[in-house]
């Protein structure tokens, strides 16, 4: 630059101030949205197919409670005369006794391991105590039994016969017909031969 140019005040064009052309923003191009395949609606199962699927599902069939073979009595209706509903089968523990009061008579119920149910008088004929429901339920050669907790006499639950008198005169305990219907236990009090408490047979 000459001294004349410096004093004349003429502006020198600044080469660095030249406008720079903008670069095309290729990255700013809109990106097309991906189709949401997972959001596609799931077709509903036809009503006929649902009904067929429900019909094919296995249905549990309840097993009816066994009716004791100790009595030949048919399963009574809830209103059958002479029969009294005592409890449900499930209320009785296996190999255990339970006491019940029918009118003014105490009875003992027993459920054996094979599901059979028996009923006897609650009073032990040897001691006169109402304790037979607390006796030990067992089996002698296939015969269901209960042993009195008092003097240990053993009774046949089917007939009431004493199988082990423990050295005393044989006495028997009265038994009562039992029937099961719809899981309910019914007992018919046997008074045909009078009061058998302490009676010889």
Helices and strands as residue ranges (DSSP letters): H 3-8, G 15-17, G 26-28, G 37-39, H 47-56, E 83-88, G 89-91, E 96-102, E 105-111, E 117-121, G 132-134, E 136-140, E 143-147, E 154-156, E 162-164, E 175-181, E 184-188
